[in-house]
Amino acid sequence: MANQVDGPKKKDSLPRSASRRPKSRRRRGLNEWQDLITEQLDEAAANGAFENLPGKGRPLRLNRNPNEPDDMRMANKLLKDNDLTPTWIGDRKALLAEIELLRTEMERRWELTRAGAEAAGNESEAFARSWRRSISDWETQIEELNKRIANLNISLPIWRMELRRLRLDEELKRIGATKGDGEFLW
């Protein structure tokens, strides 16, 4: 009956830490946790835990593009690792090179025609015919380039990469020339 007088039997078989939390335990602040973690890392480094790790001394590969969709990541990595580019990038570069070539040719032809016409004075009708023929050729080239620009713009995954259509008037203005409709204008 001694058990009834003393009350319910205590769980003496369990250690104190298993039965309940000690009252002396307090919550640790963020700085204390950081200090504890830093202390443990320093101790591990002193014991050589970070020696002979694979990749030691080589740069980390942290070049993940956050704007790249997950389903395209592997394909883009394969292209990059093999020094390949998506077709739209190659097509865009080629088209930009052709546009630059056309602009260079227009500027060169304008300078030659203008210089020749100024030297010829009243005999500049041949230069005017040559200029009109050049204008006609460029109109044809610009039409063809604009078709290719339209096809490229449709295939681009990024709308900001689209190319503007070429306009002959704007291209002539860029080099300081005119079409010379009717009377040849210098």
C-alpha positions as CSV (number, residue, x, y, z in Angstrom):
1,M,0.0,0.0,0.0
2,A,2.9,2.2,0.2
3,N,2.5,2.8,-3.5
4,Q,-0.9,4.3,-3.0
5,V,0.2,6.7,-0.4
6,D,3.2,7.9,-2.3
7,G,1.1,8.5,-5.4
8,P,1.5,7.2,-8.9
9,K,4.8,5.5,-9.7
10,K,7.3,7.8,-11.5
11,K,9.1,6.7,-14.6
12,D,12.5,6.3,-13.0
13,S,13.6,3.9,-15.7
14,L,13.9,6.7,-18.4
15,P,16.7,9.2,-18.3
16,R,15.7,12.7,-17.5
17,S,16.5,14.0,-21.0
18,A,14.2,11.5,-22.6
19,S,11.2,12.2,-20.4
20,R,11.1,15.9,-20.7
21,R,13.2,19.0,-21.7
22,P,15.4,20.4,-19.0
23,K,14.3,23.8,-17.8
24,S,17.8,25.2,-18.2
25,R,17.6,24.9,-22.1
26,R,16.9,28.2,-23.9
27,R,16.4,29.2,-27.5
28,R,19.6,30.1,-29.3
29,G,19.7,33.3,-31.4
30,L,20.8,33.5,-35.0
31,N,24.3,34.8,-34.1
32,E,24.8,31.9,-31.7
33,W,23.9,29.4,-34.4
34,Q,26.2,31.0,-36.9
35,D,29.0,31.0,-34.3
36,L,28.4,27.3,-33.6
37,I,28.4,26.4,-37.3
38,T,31.5,28.5,-38.0
39,E,33.2,26.8,-35.0
40,Q,32.3,23.3,-36.3
41,L,33.5,24.2,-39.8
42,D,36.8,25.6,-38.6
43,E,37.3,22.5,-36.4
44,A,36.6,20.2,-39.4
45,A,39.0,22.2,-41.6
46,A,41.7,21.9,-39.0
47,N,41.2,18.1,-38.9
48,G,41.5,17.9,-42.7
49,A,37.9,17.1,-43.5
50,F,38.0,19.3,-46.6
51,E,41.3,17.9,-48.1
52,N,41.4,15.8,-51.3
53,L,37.8,16.7,-52.3
54,P,36.9,16.0,-55.9
55,G,37.1,19.1,-58.0
56,K,39.4,20.9,-55.6
57,G,41.1,23.9,-57.2
58,R,38.7,24.0,-60.1
59,P,36.2,26.8,-60.5
60,L,32.6,26.1,-59.7
61,R,30.2,25.9,-62.6
62,L,27.5,28.3,-61.5
63,N,26.4,29.5,-64.9
64,R,22.8,28.4,-64.6
65,N,20.5,30.8,-66.5
66,P,17.4,31.5,-64.4
67,N,15.4,32.5,-67.5
68,E,16.1,29.2,-69.2
69,P,13.2,26.8,-69.2
70,D,14.0,23.4,-67.5
71,D,13.1,21.4,-70.6
72,M,15.6,23.4,-72.7
73,R,18.5,23.3,-70.3
74,M,20.1,20.0,-71.4
75,A,19.7,20.9,-75.1
76,N,21.3,24.3,-74.7
77,K,24.1,22.7,-72.6
78,L,24.8,20.1,-75.4
79,L,24.9,22.9,-78.0
80,K,27.2,25.0,-75.9
81,D,29.6,22.1,-75.0
82,N,29.9,21.3,-78.7
83,D,30.4,24.9,-79.8
84,L,27.2,24.9,-81.7
85,T,24.5,27.5,-81.9
86,P,20.7,27.4,-82.5
87,T,19.9,27.9,-86.2
88,W,18.1,31.1,-85.5
89,I,21.2,32.7,-84.1
90,G,23.3,31.7,-87.1
91,D,20.6,32.9,-89.5
92,R,20.3,36.2,-87.7
93,K,24.1,36.8,-87.8
94,A,24.2,35.9,-91.5
95,L,21.3,38.3,-92.2
96,L,22.8,41.1,-90.3
97,A,26.1,40.6,-92.2
98,E,24.2,40.8,-95.5
99,I,22.4,44.0,-94.5
100,E,25.7,45.5,-93.5
101,L,27.2,44.4,-96.9
102,L,24.3,46.1,-98.7
103,R,24.7,49.3,-96.8
104,T,28.4,49.4,-97.5
105,E,27.8,48.8,-101.2
106,M,25.1,51.5,-101.3
107,E,27.5,54.0,-99.6
108,R,30.4,53.1,-101.9
109,R,28.2,53.4,-105.0
110,W,26.7,56.7,-103.9
111,E,30.2,58.2,-103.4
112,L,31.4,57.0,-106.8
113,T,28.3,58.2,-108.6
114,R,28.2,61.6,-107.0
115,A,31.9,62.2,-107.5
116,G,31.6,61.1,-111.2
117,A,28.6,63.3,-111.8
118,E,30.2,66.3,-110.2
119,A,33.3,65.9,-112.4
120,A,31.2,65.4,-115.6
121,G,29.1,68.5,-115.0
122,N,26.5,68.8,-117.8
123,E,27.3,65.3,-119.1
124,S,25.9,63.6,-115.9
125,E,23.0,61.8,-117.6
126,A,25.0,58.5,-117.8
127,F,25.6,58.7,-114.1
128,A,21.9,59.4,-113.5
129,R,21.0,56.2,-115.5
130,S,23.6,54.3,-113.5
131,W,22.1,55.6,-110.2
132,R,18.6,54.7,-111.2
133,R,19.7,51.2,-112.1
134,S,21.4,50.9,-108.7
135,I,18.2,52.0,-107.0
136,S,16.3,49.3,-108.9
137,D,18.8,46.7,-107.9
138,W,18.7,47.7,-104.3
139,E,14.8,47.7,-104.3
140,T,15.0,44.0,-105.4
141,Q,17.7,43.2,-102.8
142,I,15.7,44.9,-100.1
143,E,12.5,43.0,-101.0
144,E,14.4,39.7,-100.8
145,L,16.0,40.7,-97.5
146,N,12.7,41.7,-96.1
147,K,11.2,38.3,-96.9
148,R,14.1,36.6,-95.1
149,I,13.7,39.1,-92.2
150,A,10.0,38.2,-91.9
151,N,10.8,34.4,-91.9
152,L,13.5,34.9,-89.3
153,N,11.3,37.0,-87.0
154,I,8.7,34.2,-87.0
155,S,11.2,31.7,-85.9
156,L,12.8,33.8,-83.1
157,P,12.0,32.6,-79.5
158,I,12.7,36.1,-78.2
159,W,10.7,39.0,-79.6
160,R,13.4,41.5,-78.7
161,M,15.7,39.9,-81.2
162,E,13.5,40.7,-84.1
163,L,14.9,42.7,-87.0
164,R,13.2,45.7,-88.5
165,R,12.2,45.6,-92.1
166,L,14.4,47.6,-94.4
167,R,13.1,50.6,-96.3
168,L,14.9,52.0,-99.3
169,D,14.1,55.6,-98.4
170,E,15.6,55.1,-94.9
171,E,18.7,53.4,-96.3
172,L,19.3,56.2,-98.8
173,K,18.8,58.8,-96.1
174,R,21.4,57.0,-94.0
175,I,24.0,57.7,-96.7
176,G,22.7,61.2,-97.6
177,A,21.4,60.2,-101.0
178,T,18.0,60.5,-102.8
179,K,16.3,58.3,-105.3
180,G,16.7,60.9,-108.0
181,D,13.2,60.4,-109.4
182,G,12.6,62.6,-112.5
183,E,15.6,64.9,-112.4
184,F,18.8,63.6,-111.0
185,L,19.4,65.2,-107.6
186,W,22.8,65.7,-106.1
